[in-house]
């Protein structure tokens, strides 16, 4: 497919010399045209058998073998007038002709989720397919991850899709380098897109690509969740860019920076930016970021003043007991935090005792994760005693395997305490349901919460 001009209308182009089959009208005509087209489809919709036959004929025309995975999923669709749940083509090699043949499906069926992850998309095929997604409003959630061969035209078509789609709310574009033209195309789209969730894990964002992205996101008023894990983001220039984002963007609700190198210096920048927010971030994931107990002084100064942050994950950072002690008073004062992740942070029984003192004072914290720490019987005893006072905690994540103790009887004590902690949390959860309907924040785990299987 040929490249797009910014001032030209988007078109579904094909090989040179072949007539264009789909062209988009100006923006102001697009919505009414789409509504009219949907009404026509509903009045005279094709049966599933017709759609499958049309797809097979299209494959024959383009001289490609019908995709078995696509056919199997089509056969499971029960109603073609409603959005189907999923169209999963991940791992299927989609060359240009394979992409073209899919139009017979896309013109008749819309989906909640389309996955093209690892589909080996080439530039022309990616451009053609993404243009179809826009014209037919094919997906509300799109995954194009692990397609490093999309090229300039592919990214430009993705940009058009993000800017003009009326239904797309989530994009996953992970595991592929965010080269200059890709960062520029994505950033331009984010100025006006309706996306609310964006996954950019492992995309080599550090440096100029992050600068470009943040420049657009500072003016974005739609995006609510941003996932930037595994991007080698550093504690200097990158953290300064992220701080700028948090200072000027008031709509972002969740930011995942896990598995980067933010370090104590980067945490200082982020904390300084959060101090400017009156409404904003509710979830901050900083697990595995080379943060130490020294960085807790920045959180210590910030936590008493935060009024919106509900989920904070500091797992896999070397905080040690000293870091927990530094946070003690500020966590007692804070009234917004509902979930705190401290898995694999070098805590021993001493740190667990400090956490128990915090729980005894807390009136709102609902989940605490202390897995993969050296918490023995003494620490578990302190936590169980705190739970006899605390009425808000409904989940305390601790290692379920019994750890070695100097005294044999303490091993049995650990088993008893683990059971008691579980029972006390269940009791709190039951009481909370009886007393009042759940606050929206209590449902945070269904959207973005602390990890449940690994200590992130």
C-alpha positions in Angstrom: 0.0 0.0 0.0 1.3 3.5 -0.7 2.0 6.0 2.0 -0.6 8.5 3.2 -0.6 12.2 2.8 -1.6 14.0 6.0 -4.1 16.3 4.1 -5.6 13.5 2.0 -8.5 11.4 3.0 -7.7 7.9 4.2 -8.1 5.2 1.6 -7.9 1.4 1.5 -5.2 1.2 -1.2 -4.0 -1.9 -2.8 -1.3 -2.8 -5.3 -0.2 -0.2 -7.7 -2.5 0.2 -10.6 -5.4 -1.5 -8.9 -8.6 0.6 -8.3 -9.2 1.7 -4.7 -12.2 0.0 -3.3 -12.8 2.0 -0.1 -12.4 5.7 0.5 -13.3 7.8 3.5 -15.4 10.9 3.3 -14.5 14.1 5.2 -14.8 13.8 9.0 -18.2 15.6 9.2 -19.8 13.1 6.8 -18.2 10.0 8.2 -20.5 9.4 11.2 -23.7 9.7 9.2 -22.4 7.5 6.5 -21.5 4.9 9.0 -24.9 5.0 10.6 -26.6 4.6 7.3 -24.4 1.7 6.4 -25.2 -0.1 9.7 -28.9 0.4 9.1 -28.6 -1.1 5.7 -26.7 -4.1 7.1 -29.3 -4.6 9.8 -32.1 -4.5 7.2 -30.4 -7.1 5.0 -27.8 -8.8 7.0 -26.0 -11.9 5.7 -26.1 -15.2 7.4 -23.0 -16.7 8.9 -22.9 -19.3 6.1 -22.9 -16.4 3.6 -20.1 -14.7 5.3 -18.0 -17.8 5.5 -18.6 -18.5 1.8 -17.7 -14.9 0.9 -14.5 -15.2 2.8 -13.5 -18.4 1.1 -14.3 -16.9 -2.3 -12.2 -13.9 -1.3 -9.3 -16.2 -0.4 -9.6 -17.9 -3.8 -9.6 -14.5 -5.5 -6.4 -13.4 -3.7 -4.8 -16.8 -4.1 -4.4 -17.6 -0.4 -5.5 -20.5 1.7 -8.5 -19.7 4.1 -7.2 -19.2 7.6 -8.3 -22.2 9.7 -8.2 -20.2 12.9 -10.4 -17.5 11.4 -12.9 -20.1 10.1 -13.1 -21.9 13.5 -13.9 -18.6 15.2 -16.5 -17.6 12.7 -18.4 -20.8 13.2 -18.7 -20.0 16.9 -20.5 -16.7 16.3 -24.1 -16.8 17.2 -25.3 -13.4 16.1 -23.7 -11.3 13.3 -25.7 -8.2 14.2 -24.0 -7.9 17.6 -20.3 -7.5 18.2 -18.6 -10.9 18.5 -16.4 -11.3 21.5 -13.1 -12.0 19.9 -11.3 -12.4 16.6 -7.9 -13.8 17.5 -5.3 -14.1 14.7 -2.3 -13.9 17.0 0.7 -15.9 15.7 -0.9 -16.3 12.3 1.3 -15.0 9.4 -0.8 -12.4 7.6 0.8 -11.2 4.3 -0.8 -8.6 2.1 -3.2 -10.9 0.3 -4.2 -12.6 3.5 -5.1 -9.2 5.0 -7.1 -8.2 1.9 -9.1 -11.4 2.0 -10.3 -10.7 5.5 -12.4 -7.7 4.3 -15.3 -10.1 3.5 -15.4 -10.9 7.3 -14.8 -7.4 8.5 -17.6 -5.8 6.4 -20.2 -8.1 8.0 -18.9 -8.8 11.6 -17.7 -6.4 14.3 -15.7 -7.6 17.3 -15.0 -6.5 20.9 -11.4 -7.6 20.6 -9.1 -8.2 17.7 -5.6 -9.6 18.2 -2.9 -9.4 15.6 -0.1 -10.1 18.0 2.9 -11.7 16.3 1.1 -11.8 12.9 4.2 -10.8 11.0 2.4 -7.9 9.4 4.2 -6.2 6.5 3.8 -2.6 5.7 1.2 -2.9 3.0 -0.8 -5.5 4.7 -0.8 -3.6 8.0 -1.9 -0.4 6.3 -4.7 -2.1 4.4 -6.0 -4.0 7.4 -6.0 -1.1 9.8 -7.8 1.1 7.2 -10.5 -1.6 7.1 -10.7 -1.6 10.9 -11.4 2.1 10.7 -14.0 2.0 7.9 -16.0 -0.9 9.5 -15.4 0.1 13.1 -14.2 -3.5 13.6 -12.9 -3.5 17.2 -13.2 -1.8 20.6 -9.9 -3.4 21.8 -7.0 -3.9 19.3 -3.7 -5.8 19.9 -1.0 -5.2 17.3 1.9 -6.2 19.6 5.0 -7.9 18.3 4.7 -6.7 14.7 8.0 -4.8 14.1 7.5 -4.8 10.3 4.5 -2.5 10.1 6.6 0.2 8.6 5.7 3.9 8.0 2.4 3.3 6.2 1.3 0.8 8.8 1.9 3.2 11.7 0.3 6.1 9.7 -2.8 4.0 9.2 -2.8 3.1 12.9 -2.6 6.8 13.7 -5.7 7.5 11.5 -7.5 4.7 13.2 -6.8 6.1 16.7 -7.8 9.6 15.7 -11.0 8.8 13.9 -12.5 5.7 15.4 -15.6 6.2 17.4 -15.4 2.8 19.2 -11.8 1.9 19.9 -11.0 2.4 23.6 -7.9 0.2 24.1 -4.7 -0.4 22.1 -1.9 -2.9 22.9 1.3 -2.1 20.9 4.0 -3.9 22.9 7.2 -5.7 22.1 8.3 -3.7 19.2 10.7 -0.7 19.0 9.1 2.7 19.1 11.2 4.2 16.2 10.9 7.9 15.4 8.1 7.7 12.8 6.1 5.4 15.0 6.4 7.6 18.1 5.4 10.7 16.0 2.4 8.9 14.4 1.2 7.6 17.8 1.7 11.0 19.5 -0.2 12.9 16.9 -3.1 10.4 17.2 -3.1 10.8 21.0 -3.8 14.5 20.7 -7.4 13.7 19.8 -8.0 10.0 20.2 -10.7 8.5 22.4 -8.4 5.8 23.8 -8.7 5.2 27.5 -6.2 2.3 27.9 -2.8 2.2 26.2 -0.2 -0.7 26.6 3.3 0.1 25.4 5.3 -2.5 27.3 8.8 -3.3 26.0 8.9 -0.7 23.2 12.3 0.9 23.8 10.7 4.2 24.9 13.6 5.7 26.8 14.8 9.0 25.5 13.4 10.8 22.5 10.3 8.5 21.9 9.2 9.1 25.5 9.7 12.9 25.1 7.5 12.8 21.9 4.8 10.7 23.6 4.7 12.9 26.8 4.4 16.0 24.7 1.1 14.7 23.3 -0.2 13.1 26.5 0.1 16.4 28.4 -2.7 17.7 26.3 -4.7 14.4 26.1 -8.0 14.4 27.9 -9.2 10.9 27.3 -6.5 8.4 28.3 -6.9 6.9 31.8 -4.5 4.0 31.9 -0.9 3.9 30.6 1.3 0.9 30.8 5.1 1.5 30.3 6.7 -1.6 31.9 10.1 -2.9 30.6 11.1 0.2 28.7 14.5 0.9 30.4 13.2 4.2 31.7 15.9 5.8 33.8 15.9 8.0 36.9 17.0 11.1 35.1 15.7 12.5 31.8 13.0 9.8 31.5 11.7 10.4 35.1 11.7 14.2 34.4 9.5 13.5 31.4 7.1 11.4 33.4 7.0 14.0 36.1 6.0 16.6 33.5 3.2 14.2 32.4 1.9 13.9 35.9 2.0 17.7 36.5 0.0 18.6 33.4 -2.3 15.6 32.8 -5.3 15.4 35.1 -7.1 12.5 33.4 -4.6 9.7 33.9 -5.8 7.3 36.5 -3.3 4.4 36.3 0.4 4.5 35.5 2.5 1.3 35.3 6.3 1.9 35.4 7.3 -1.6 36.6 10.5 -3.3 35.5 12.4 0.0 34.7 15.3 1.8 36.4 13.5 4.8 37.9 15.7 4.5 41.1 15.5 6.9 44.1 16.2 10.0 42.0 13.4 9.2 39.6 11.0 8.6 42.5 11.9 12.0 43.8 10.8 13.6 40.5 7.6 11.6 40.4 6.7 12.4 44.0 7.3 16.1 43.3 4.9 16.0 40.3 2.3 14.1 42.3 2.3 16.9 44.9 0.8 19.2 42.3 -2.2 16.9 41.7 -5.5 17.6 43.4 -7.5 15.1 41.3 -5.7 12.4 39.2 -3.6 9.3 39.6 -5.2 6.5 41.5 -2.8 3.6 40.7 1.0 3.8 40.6 3.1 0.7 39.9 6.8 1.1 40.7 7.8 -2.6 41.2 11.3 -3.6 40.3 12.7 -0.1 39.8 16.0 -0.2 41.7 14.4 1.9 44.5 15.9 1.6 48.0 15.0 2.6 51.5 16.5 6.1 50.8 13.8 6.8 48.3 11.1 6.3 50.9 11.8 9.7 52.3 10.3 11.2 49.2 7.1 9.1 49.7 7.2 10.0 53.3 6.7 13.7 52.5 4.1 13.0 49.8 1.7 10.4 51.3 0.1 12.6 54.0 -1.0 15.0 51.3 -2.3 12.6 48.6 -6.0 12.4 48.3 -6.5 10.3 45.2 -3.9 7.6 45.1 -5.5 4.2 46.0 -3.1 1.6 44.7 0.7 1.8 45.3 3.0 -1.2 44.3 6.6 -1.0 45.5 7.3 -4.7 45.2 10.7 -6.1 44.2 12.5 -3.0 45.4 15.2 -3.2 48.2 13.2 -1.2 50.8 14.2 -3.3 53.8 12.8 -2.7 57.3 14.3 0.8 57.3 12.2 1.8 54.4 9.0 0.5 56.0 9.9 2.4 59.2 10.4 5.6 57.2 6.9 5.2 55.7 5.2 4.4 59.0 3.9 7.8 60.2 2.9 8.9 56.7 0.9 5.7 56.0 -0.9 6.2 59.3 -1.9 9.8 58.2 -2.8 9.0 54.6 -6.5 8.4 54.0 -6.7 7.4 50.3 -4.5 4.3 50.0 -6.5 1.1 49.6 -3.9 -1.3 48.3 -0.1 -1.5 49.1 2.3 -3.9 47.4 5.5 -4.7 49.3 6.3 -8.2 48.0 10.0 -9.1 47.8 11.2 -5.9 49.5 13.6 -7.4 52.0 11.2 -7.2 55.0 11.7 -9.4 58.0 9.7 -9.8 61.2 10.8 -6.3 62.3 9.2 -4.8 59.2 6.1 -6.9 59.7 5.7 -5.5 63.2 5.9 -2.0 61.8 3.2 -2.9 59.2 1.0 -4.3 62.0 1.2 -1.0 63.8 0.1 0.7 60.6 -2.8 -1.7 60.2 -3.9 -1.2 63.8 -4.3 2.6 63.0 -5.6 2.3 59.4 -9.3 2.7 58.7 -9.3 2.3 54.9 -6.5 0.0 53.6 -8.0 -3.1 52.1 -5.1 -5.1 50.7 -1.5 -5.6 51.7 1.0 -7.8 49.9 4.1 -9.0 51.8 4.8 -12.2 49.9 8.4 -13.3 49.3 9.7 -11.7 52.4 11.3 -13.3 55.4 8.3 -13.0 57.7 8.3 -15.7 60.3 6.1 -16.6 63.3 6.8 -13.3 65.2 5.8 -11.2 62.2 2.7 -13.2 61.5 1.7 -13.0 65.1 1.9 -9.2 65.0 -0.1 -9.1 61.8 -2.8 -11.4 63.2 -3.1 -9.3 66.3 -3.5 -6.1 64.2 -6.3 -7.7 62.2 -8.2 -8.2 65.4 -8.4 -4.4 65.6 -8.4 -3.5 61.9 -11.8 -3.7 60.2 -10.9 -2.6 56.7 -8.3 -5.1 55.5 -10.0 -7.8 53.4 -6.9 -9.4 51.9 -3.4 -9.9 53.4 -1.1 -11.7 50.9 1.5 -13.7 52.8 3.5 -16.7 51.7 1.5 -19.9 52.3 4.5 -22.2 52.6 5.9 -22.5 56.1 9.4 -21.1 56.5 12.2 -22.6 58.6 12.4 -21.6 62.3 15.0 -22.1 65.0 12.4 -23.8 67.1 10.2 -26.7 65.7 7.1 -25.5 67.6 7.2 -22.2 65.7 6.6 -24.0 62.4 3.3 -25.2 63.7 2.6 -21.7 65.0 3.1 -20.3 61.5 0.4 -22.7 60.2 -2.0 -21.6 62.9 -1.3 -17.9 62.3 -1.7 -18.2 58.5 -5.1 -19.8 59.0 -6.1 -17.2 61.6 -5.1 -14.3 59.2 -7.2 -15.8 56.4 -10.2 -16.1 58.7 -9.9 -12.6 60.0 -9.7 -11.2 56.5 -12.8 -13.2 55.5 -14.6 -11.8 58.5 -13.7 -8.2 57.5 -14.8 -8.8 53.9 -18.2 -10.2 55.1 -18.7 -7.4 57.5 -17.9 -4.8 54.8 -20.5 -6.2 52.5 -23.2 -6.2 55.1 -22.5 -2.6 56.3 -22.5 -0.8 53.0 -22.5 -1.2 49.2 -18.9 -1.3 47.7 -17.2 2.0 47.0 -16.1 2.2 43.4 -12.5 2.1 44.6 -13.1 -1.3 46.2 -13.6 -2.6 42.6 -10.1 -1.4 41.6 -8.8 -5.0 41.5 -11.0 -5.8 38.6 -9.4 -3.1 36.5 -5.8 -2.7 37.7 -4.6 -4.1 41.1 -1.7 -5.6 42.8 -0.5 -8.8 41.0 -1.9 -12.0 42.4 0.5 -14.7 41.3 4.0 -13.1 41.3 5.5 -10.4 43.5 5.6 -7.6 41.1 
